[in-house]
Amino acid sequence: MKKILIIGASSAIAQATARLYCAEDVHFYLIGRSRRRLKIVQEDLMARGAGKVEIDPTDPVRLADNQGVVSRAVQVLDGVDLALIAHGELSDQKACETSAEKTIRSLNINAISVISLATLIANHLEERGEGTLVVISSVAGDRGRASNYVYGAAKSCVSTFMEGLSHRLFRTGVSVITVKPGFVDTPMTEQFEKGLLWTQPEIVAEGIKKAIEKRKSTVYLPWYWRWIMQVIQLMPDPLFKRIFPVSEVGKDQSESHVEQRAE
Ligand SMILES: NC(=O)c1ccc[n+]([C@@H]2O[C@H](COP(=O)([O-])OP(=O)(O)OC[C@H]3O[C@@H](n4cnc5c(N)ncnc54)[C@H](OP(=O)(O)O)[C@@H]3O)[C@@H](O)[C@H]2O)c1
């Protein structure tokens, strides 16, 4: 039986990914902070033919519980084959700018809790000598911008951590994958107007499945974000600051602000 652990299982991207693995011989263990939302995902996966789906309503951001959560999952599944960490929250950039407390809260949700769980899961996989750990980061972590640098800093921290983890486990049978989506139409981004570069969670899910099969280390989804981010990263600072002027993003929640924050 294939044993799959998903943290932040109510996420639209996580759910779309889980659906791709629904089969009689698959055992899911779903973690998230809302029992109600986990139950909806559980019923959906069962209806789609999953062999066994168990839920564990626990807040992944409560660090003190992380060891217990992972141990429970490992015990119930009798070892993890594939783990996906998907929880995350778009930071309120403006609120964070005037509140160190809100900034730290955002870093805890988007970086610290993810790193805590990734450490525990990676050590379990290393002990087993096999398995895959997938973490959803973001293209927002590739370059800091005035419009979303708190969220971006958290994702950057996750991406660098995962890069190092992947290097550490290179010679083991464990595969460590960082997923960097661009703009995805999910509840997290429901307040934003959607444009040309937007995609659906199902497309990202297909990309995640392919990355797992090909044992990739880092994957941009959809693929064109690799090239967009390469251009953005190579852009000289003065040009970058002129193209994304702070005054434009600082004044109000204008469309360009929204587009820049969305990832
Ligand atoms: N959508 C995008 O454009 C985009 C782009 C790049 C990266 N990402 C990343 O993709 C991942 C999945 O997001 P999504 O787009 O699928 O959004 P989503 O459907 O809104 O899912 C967000 C997930 O994070 C959980 N979550 C949110 N705030 C939380 C908190 N304070 N404490 C604990 N859990 C919390 C949610 O749980 P509840 O159901 O309990 O709220 C849900 O499981 C996230 O890591 C996100 O940063 C998204």
The ligand as an SDF file (V2000), in Angstrom:
LIG
                    3D

 48 52  0  0  0  0  0  0  0  0999 V2000
   -2.2400   30.2410   -4.5920 N   0  0  0  0  0  0  0  0  0  0  0  0
   -1.0980   30.7440   -5.0200 C   0  0  0  0  0  0  0  0  0  0  0  0
   -1.0590   31.6520   -5.8990 O   0  0  0  0  0  0  0  0  0  0  0  0
    0.2040   30.2250   -4.4800 C   0  0  0  0  0  0  0  0  0  0  0  0
    1.3880   30.5710   -5.1360 C   0  0  0  0  0  0  0  0  0  0  0  0
    2.6140   30.1160   -4.6460 C   0  0  0  0  0  0  0  0  0  0  0  0
    2.6290   29.3010   -3.5310 C   0  0  0  0  0  0  0  0  0  0  0  0
    1.4660   28.9800   -2.8960 N   0  0  0  0  0  0  0  0  0  0  0  0
    1.5500   28.1280   -1.7080 C   0  0  0  0  0  0  0  0  0  0  0  0
    0.7920   26.9480   -1.9340 O   0  0  0  0  0  0  0  0  0  0  0  0
    0.4320   26.3900   -0.6680 C   0  0  0  0  0  0  0  0  0  0  0  0
   -1.0200   25.9670   -0.7220 C   0  0  0  0  0  0  0  0  0  0  0  0
   -1.8420   27.1140   -0.8460 O   0  0  0  0  0  0  0  0  0  0  0  0
   -3.1460   27.1560   -1.7600 P   0  0  0  0  0  0  0  0  0  0  0  0
   -2.8680   28.0900   -2.8700 O   0  0  0  0  0  0  0  0  0  0  0  0
   -3.5740   25.7760   -2.0620 O   0  0  0  0  0  0  0  0  0  0  0  0
   -4.1600   27.9180   -0.8250 O   0  0  0  0  0  0  0  0  0  0  0  0
   -5.4220   27.4390    0.0270 P   0  0  0  0  0  0  0  0  0  0  0  0
   -6.3060   26.5460   -0.7350 O   0  0  0  0  0  0  0  0  0  0  0  0
   -5.9910   28.6980    0.6010 O   0  0  0  0  0  0  0  0  0  0  0  0
   -4.7640   26.5760    1.2010 O   0  0  0  0  0  0  0  0  0  0  0  0
   -4.0420   27.1310    2.2630 C   0  0  0  0  0  0  0  0  0  0  0  0
   -3.7700   26.0330    3.2670 C   0  0  0  0  0  0  0  0  0  0  0  0
   -3.0030   26.5700    4.3470 O   0  0  0  0  0  0  0  0  0  0  0  0
   -3.7280   26.3830    5.5670 C   0  0  0  0  0  0  0  0  0  0  0  0
   -3.5530   27.5600    6.4040 N   0  0  0  0  0  0  0  0  0  0  0  0
   -3.7820   28.8470    6.0520 C   0  0  0  0  0  0  0  0  0  0  0  0
   -3.5040   29.6600    7.0850 N   0  0  0  0  0  0  0  0  0  0  0  0
   -3.1110   28.8600    8.0970 C   0  0  0  0  0  0  0  0  0  0  0  0
   -2.7030   29.1070    9.4260 C   0  0  0  0  0  0  0  0  0  0  0  0
   -2.6670   30.3550    9.9200 N   0  0  0  0  0  0  0  0  0  0  0  0
   -2.3600   28.0670   10.1960 N   0  0  0  0  0  0  0  0  0  0  0  0
   -2.4090   26.8040    9.7120 C   0  0  0  0  0  0  0  0  0  0  0  0
   -2.7880   26.5010    8.4560 N   0  0  0  0  0  0  0  0  0  0  0  0
   -3.1250   27.5210    7.6610 C   0  0  0  0  0  0  0  0  0  0  0  0
   -5.1840   26.2460    5.1580 C   0  0  0  0  0  0  0  0  0  0  0  0
   -5.8810   25.5570    6.1680 O   0  0  0  0  0  0  0  0  0  0  0  0
   -7.4230   25.8930    6.5000 P   0  0  0  0  0  0  0  0  0  0  0  0
   -8.2440   25.1260    5.5030 O   0  0  0  0  0  0  0  0  0  0  0  0
   -7.5730   25.4270    7.8790 O   0  0  0  0  0  0  0  0  0  0  0  0
   -7.5900   27.3960    6.3370 O   0  0  0  0  0  0  0  0  0  0  0  0
   -5.0230   25.4480    3.8710 C   0  0  0  0  0  0  0  0  0  0  0  0
   -4.8100   24.0870    4.1680 O   0  0  0  0  0  0  0  0  0  0  0  0
    0.7680   27.4570    0.3690 C   0  0  0  0  0  0  0  0  0  0  0  0
    1.9780   27.1160    1.0010 O   0  0  0  0  0  0  0  0  0  0  0  0
    0.9660   28.7140   -0.4520 C   0  0  0  0  0  0  0  0  0  0  0  0
    1.8320   29.6290    0.1780 O   0  0  0  0  0  0  0  0  0  0  0  0
    0.2470   29.3950   -3.3560 C   0  0  0  0  0  0  0  0  0  0  0  0
  1  2  1  0
  2  3  2  0
  2  4  1  0
  4  5  1  0
  4 48  2  0
  5  6  2  0
  6  7  1  0
  7  8  2  0
  8  9  1  0
  8 48  1  0
  9 10  1  0
  9 46  1  0
 10 11  1  0
 11 12  1  0
 11 44  1  0
 12 13  1  0
 13 14  1  0
 14 15  2  0
 14 16  1  0
 14 17  1  0
 17 18  1  0
 18 19  2  0
 18 20  1  0
 18 21  1  0
 21 22  1  0
 22 23  1  0
 23 24  1  0
 23 42  1  0
 24 25  1  0
 25 26  1  0
 25 36  1  0
 26 27  1  0
 26 35  1  0
 27 28  2  0
 28 29  1  0
 29 30  1  0
 29 35  2  0
 30 31  1  0
 30 32  2  0
 32 33  1  0
 33 34  2  0
 34 35  1  0
 36 37  1  0
 36 42  1  0
 37 38  1  0
 38 39  2  0
 38 40  1  0
 38 41  1  0
 42 43  1  0
 44 45  1  0
 44 46  1  0
 46 47  1  0
M  CHG  2   8   1  16  -1
M  END
$$$$
